[in-house]
Amino acid sequence: MADNDVSENRDTVDGEQVAEVPAEERSGEIEAYESPNPLANLTQFELTALHYAAQQFDNLWIAAKLSVPERQVKNAFTAIYKKLPAENRTQSALKYLQFARSSDRPS
C-alpha cells in the first residue's frame, strides 16, 4: 500500500486517527439530531472526507487522495450537511473537530 493511501482498517488516515464511532451508534434510520454523536450517522467515506476537509483540503485534493471522482466527494458533502446537520463546509468541519475530540476522551 502506498504512503498516501487510506489504511486498510480505515481507522487512521496517513497515520492520524479518524473519528471512531462505535458500531452500536451507527444507524441509518436515526436522525442526526437524535444521536448523541452526529458523526455516528456518517459513512466511513464521509468521515474520511470530513477529516480532510477539517484540515482545509479542497474537494479536488480529497478526490485525488481517495482515488475517486471529485463529484463523489461533492456528493458526500451534500450528505454530510444533511446528516450533521450543517449549512456549509466550515460548520461541518467544526462539528467534526468537536465530536472527534470528545470521542477521544476516556469515559
Secondary structure, DSSP 8 states (H G I E B T S, - for coil): --TTSB-TTSSEETTEE-----GGG--TTS-GGGSSSGGGGS-HHHHHHHHHHHTT--HHHHHHHHTS-HHHHHHHHHHHHHHTT-SSHHHHHHHHHHHHHHHHS--
